[in-house]
Amino acid sequence: MTDERKTVSEDDLNAYVDGFLSEADRARVEQWLERNPARAEDVRQWQAQATELRAMFSPYAHSDERDRALLSATNVREVAHSGDRWTERLGSRIAAGLLLFAAGALTGLYAPHILTPGRSEQVAQVAESLPRQAQSAFLIYASEVRHAVEVGPDQQTHLANWLGKRLDHPLNIPDLSNLGFSLVGGRLLPVNGKAGALFMYEDTSGQRLTVLLGRNPDNRETSFRIDSSGGVETFYWIDGPIGYAVTGEVPRTLLQKVADECYRQFEKPAAAKS
């Protein structure tokens, strides 16, 4: 094993995916990943899987004192068995996966009884899961070369009409050329169990970002919010019947400009867009 390889361990990579590294360590890992594209692809897949799991199960996540006690006990066990850290971590991940699987099965049985009485809780869950789903979609599709989108930029009218019909909401496709991004195309995808839309853009260097739209069941509104996970930034908001999320691995200031521009153009009546 070379000295370069020793600088980033498997634990470092897992901590990077989980967002537990300091800024300095995160920068060190990212530099190492640039020199190790195979491992970088592994990390991208881990990020996508982690984001999908968070999006899928975030509506059923709850925290209480017993959780904190359990984490404290886990930390004690990790110190006691520090010589076998990786094995314990792997075992914890397998156990967590089994718990998530069981939670999914129980959710299918009991969710209708749990969620029906409290519609406001359901709406809050939709808002909380929007950035998770946007980040998951970005990680999955932005790295695709040949199949990133279903409809290309040469069919914008068809793309807007098709996705607008599926969302039951007239759509404009934002023009981000003034910010250096051109449309790659778009696709249909599920958002909160209903039809959603994804538009993808890229700049001249090939850097991509995505704009995700999903139905908002209660027509309530939110201001701009920011969410960050593993270096992926998301600006999101809810406006009437639709929730919006702009996601990318670009500077936050640039992403906010993109979100502002999307908000401005989505506000236009669809017929007014040339």
C-alpha positions as CSV (number, residue, x, y, z in Angstrom):
1,M,0.0,0.0,0.0
2,T,1.5,3.4,-1.0
3,D,1.8,6.4,1.3
4,E,-0.8,8.2,-0.8
5,R,-3.3,5.4,-0.3
6,K,-2.7,5.5,3.4
7,T,-3.8,9.1,3.6
8,V,-7.4,8.2,3.0
9,S,-8.9,5.1,4.8
10,E,-12.2,3.3,4.3
11,D,-13.4,5.0,7.5
12,D,-12.5,8.4,6.0
13,L,-14.5,7.7,2.9
14,N,-17.5,6.6,5.0
15,A,-17.2,9.6,7.2
16,Y,-17.1,11.8,4.1
17,V,-20.3,10.3,2.7
18,D,-22.0,10.7,6.1
19,G,-20.9,14.3,6.4
20,F,-18.8,13.8,9.6
21,L,-15.5,15.3,8.4
22,S,-14.0,18.7,9.2
23,E,-13.6,21.1,6.3
24,A,-9.9,20.4,6.1
25,D,-10.4,16.6,6.1
26,R,-13.2,16.9,3.6
27,A,-10.9,18.9,1.2
28,R,-8.2,16.3,1.7
29,V,-10.5,13.4,0.8
30,E,-11.9,15.3,-2.2
31,Q,-8.4,15.9,-3.5
32,W,-7.6,12.2,-3.1
33,L,-10.8,11.2,-4.9
34,E,-9.8,13.4,-7.9
35,R,-6.6,11.2,-8.2
36,N,-8.6,8.0,-7.7
37,P,-11.6,8.0,-10.1
38,A,-12.6,4.4,-9.4
39,R,-13.0,5.1,-5.7
40,A,-14.7,8.4,-6.5
41,E,-17.3,6.5,-8.4
42,D,-17.8,4.2,-5.4
43,V,-18.3,7.2,-3.2
44,R,-20.8,8.7,-5.6
45,Q,-22.8,5.5,-5.5
46,W,-22.7,5.4,-1.7
47,Q,-23.9,9.0,-1.6
48,A,-26.8,8.2,-3.9
49,Q,-27.8,5.2,-1.9
50,A,-27.6,7.1,1.4
51,T,-29.6,10.0,0.0
52,E,-32.3,7.6,-1.4
53,L,-32.6,5.9,2.0
54,R,-32.9,9.2,3.8
55,A,-35.6,10.4,1.4
56,M,-37.5,7.1,1.7
57,F,-37.5,6.8,5.4
58,S,-37.3,10.5,6.6
59,P,-41.1,10.7,7.1
60,Y,-40.9,8.0,9.7
61,A,-37.8,9.2,11.6
62,H,-38.3,10.2,15.2
63,S,-35.8,11.0,18.0
64,D,-36.1,10.6,21.7
65,E,-33.9,10.1,24.8
66,R,-33.7,6.4,24.2
67,D,-32.0,7.1,20.8
68,R,-29.3,9.3,22.4
69,A,-28.7,6.6,25.1
70,L,-28.3,4.0,22.4
71,L,-25.8,6.1,20.6
72,S,-23.9,6.7,23.8
73,A,-23.8,3.0,24.5
74,T,-22.6,2.4,20.9
75,N,-19.8,4.9,21.3
76,V,-18.6,3.1,24.5
77,R,-18.6,-0.2,22.7
78,E,-16.6,1.3,19.8
79,V,-13.9,2.5,22.2
80,A,-13.8,-0.9,23.9
81,H,-13.3,-2.6,20.6
82,S,-11.3,0.0,18.7
83,G,-9.0,-2.8,17.4
84,D,-11.8,-4.1,15.2
85,R,-13.5,-0.9,14.1
86,W,-14.2,-1.7,10.5
87,T,-15.9,-5.1,11.3
88,E,-18.1,-3.3,13.9
89,R,-19.0,-0.5,11.5
90,L,-19.9,-3.0,8.8
91,G,-22.1,-4.9,11.3
92,S,-23.8,-1.7,12.3
93,R,-24.6,-0.9,8.7
94,I,-26.0,-4.3,8.1
95,A,-28.1,-4.0,11.2
96,A,-29.3,-0.6,10.1
97,G,-30.2,-1.9,6.7
98,L,-32.3,-4.7,8.3
99,L,-34.0,-2.1,10.5
100,L,-34.8,0.0,7.5
101,F,-36.2,-3.0,5.6
102,A,-38.4,-3.9,8.6
103,A,-39.5,-0.2,8.9
104,G,-40.5,-0.2,5.2
105,A,-42.5,-3.4,5.7
106,L,-44.3,-2.0,8.7
107,T,-44.9,1.3,7.0
108,G,-46.8,-0.5,4.2
109,L,-49.1,-2.1,6.8
110,Y,-49.6,0.8,9.2
111,A,-48.9,4.1,7.4
112,P,-52.5,4.7,6.2
113,H,-53.7,4.6,9.8
114,I,-50.8,6.7,11.1
115,L,-50.9,9.5,8.4
116,T,-54.6,9.9,7.7
117,P,-55.5,11.7,10.9
118,G,-52.8,14.4,10.6
119,R,-52.6,15.8,7.1
120,S,-50.5,18.7,8.3
121,E,-47.9,16.2,9.4
122,Q,-47.9,14.6,6.0
123,V,-47.4,18.0,4.3
124,A,-44.4,18.8,6.6
125,Q,-42.9,15.4,5.7
126,V,-43.2,16.2,2.0
127,A,-41.4,19.5,2.5
128,E,-38.6,17.8,4.5
129,S,-38.1,15.0,2.0
130,L,-37.9,17.3,-1.1
131,P,-34.2,18.2,-0.8
132,R,-33.3,14.5,-0.1
133,Q,-35.1,13.4,-3.2
134,A,-33.5,16.2,-5.2
135,Q,-30.0,15.3,-4.1
136,S,-30.7,11.6,-4.8
137,A,-31.8,12.4,-8.3
138,F,-28.8,14.7,-8.9
139,L,-26.3,12.0,-7.8
140,I,-28.0,9.3,-9.9
141,Y,-28.6,11.2,-13.2
142,A,-26.0,14.0,-13.3
143,S,-23.1,11.5,-13.7
144,E,-24.9,9.7,-16.6
145,V,-23.4,10.4,-20.0
146,R,-25.7,8.9,-22.6
147,H,-28.9,8.5,-20.6
148,A,-29.0,11.5,-18.3
149,V,-32.4,12.6,-19.7
150,E,-35.4,11.2,-21.5
151,V,-36.1,14.2,-23.8
152,G,-33.3,16.4,-25.2
153,P,-33.1,20.2,-25.5
154,D,-34.2,20.1,-29.1
155,Q,-37.7,19.2,-28.0
156,Q,-38.4,21.8,-25.3
157,T,-42.0,22.4,-26.2
158,H,-42.8,18.7,-26.1
159,L,-40.8,18.3,-22.8
160,A,-42.7,21.2,-21.1
161,N,-46.1,20.0,-22.3
162,W,-45.4,16.4,-21.4
163,L,-44.1,17.0,-17.9
164,G,-46.7,19.7,-17.3
165,K,-49.5,17.3,-18.1
166,R,-48.1,14.7,-15.8
167,L,-47.8,17.2,-12.9
168,D,-51.2,18.7,-13.9
169,H,-49.5,22.1,-13.8
170,P,-48.3,24.3,-16.7
171,L,-44.6,24.5,-16.9
172,N,-41.9,26.8,-18.2
173,I,-38.4,25.4,-18.7
174,P,-36.1,28.0,-17.3
175,D,-33.5,29.6,-19.6
176,L,-30.2,29.7,-17.6
177,S,-27.9,30.8,-20.4
178,N,-27.3,34.2,-18.7
179,L,-25.7,32.2,-15.8
180,G,-23.6,30.0,-18.2
181,F,-25.8,26.9,-18.2
182,S,-27.5,25.3,-21.1
183,L,-30.4,22.8,-21.0
184,V,-29.4,19.1,-21.3
185,G,-33.0,18.0,-21.2
186,G,-35.5,16.5,-18.8
187,R,-37.2,13.4,-17.5
188,L,-40.2,12.1,-15.6
189,L,-39.4,10.7,-12.1
190,P,-41.4,9.9,-8.9
191,V,-41.5,12.6,-6.2
192,N,-43.3,11.7,-3.0
193,G,-45.0,8.8,-4.8
194,K,-46.4,11.0,-7.6
195,A,-45.3,12.1,-11.0
196,G,-42.4,14.7,-10.8
197,A,-40.1,16.4,-13.3
198,L,-36.4,16.9,-13.5
199,F,-34.6,19.4,-15.7
200,M,-30.8,19.1,-16.2
201,Y,-28.3,21.9,-17.2
202,E,-24.6,22.0,-17.7
203,D,-22.0,24.7,-18.3
204,T,-19.1,24.7,-20.8
205,S,-16.9,22.7,-18.5
206,G,-19.5,19.9,-18.2
207,Q,-20.5,20.9,-14.6
208,R,-24.1,19.9,-14.2
209,L,-27.0,21.0,-12.0
210,T,-30.7,19.8,-11.8
211,V,-34.1,21.4,-11.1
212,L,-36.6,19.1,-9.6
213,L,-40.4,19.7,-9.4
214,G,-42.9,17.7,-7.4
215,R,-46.6,18.1,-6.3
216,N,-47.3,19.9,-3.0
217,P,-50.5,18.3,-1.5
218,D,-51.6,21.2,0.6
219,N,-50.7,24.2,-1.5
220,R,-48.8,25.8,1.4
221,E,-45.8,28.0,0.6
222,T,-42.3,28.3,2.0
223,S,-39.4,30.7,1.6
224,F,-36.1,29.7,0.1
225,R,-34.3,27.1,2.2
226,I,-30.8,25.5,1.8
227,D,-29.8,21.9,2.4
228,S,-26.3,20.4,2.1
229,S,-25.2,16.8,2.1
230,G,-21.8,15.4,1.2
231,G,-20.8,18.4,-0.9
232,V,-24.2,18.5,-2.8
233,E,-26.1,21.8,-2.2
234,T,-29.8,22.2,-2.7
235,F,-31.9,25.4,-2.7
236,Y,-35.6,24.5,-2.4
237,W,-39.0,26.2,-1.9
238,I,-42.7,25.4,-2.2
239,D,-44.9,27.7,-4.2
240,G,-48.6,26.9,-4.4
241,P,-49.2,23.4,-5.8
242,I,-45.5,22.7,-6.7
243,G,-42.3,22.2,-4.7
244,Y,-39.0,23.1,-6.4
245,A,-35.4,22.1,-5.7
246,V,-32.2,23.3,-7.4
247,T,-29.3,21.0,-6.8
248,G,-25.6,20.9,-7.8
249,E,-22.0,20.7,-6.7
250,V,-21.3,24.3,-7.5
251,P,-20.6,27.3,-5.1
252,R,-23.6,28.2,-3.0
253,T,-23.7,31.8,-4.3
254,L,-24.0,30.5,-7.9
255,L,-26.7,28.0,-7.0
256,Q,-28.7,30.7,-5.2
257,K,-28.6,32.8,-8.4
258,V,-29.8,29.8,-10.3
259,A,-32.6,29.3,-7.8
260,D,-33.6,32.9,-8.0
261,E,-33.7,32.8,-11.8
262,C,-35.7,29.6,-11.8
263,Y,-38.2,31.1,-9.3
264,R,-38.6,34.2,-11.5
265,Q,-39.2,32.2,-14.7
266,F,-41.5,29.6,-13.1
267,E,-43.6,32.6,-12.0
268,K,-44.3,33.5,-15.6
269,P,-47.5,32.1,-17.2
270,A,-46.5,29.2,-19.5
271,A,-48.0,30.8,-22.5
272,A,-45.9,34.0,-22.1
273,K,-42.6,32.1,-22.5
274,S,-41.4,32.3,-26.1
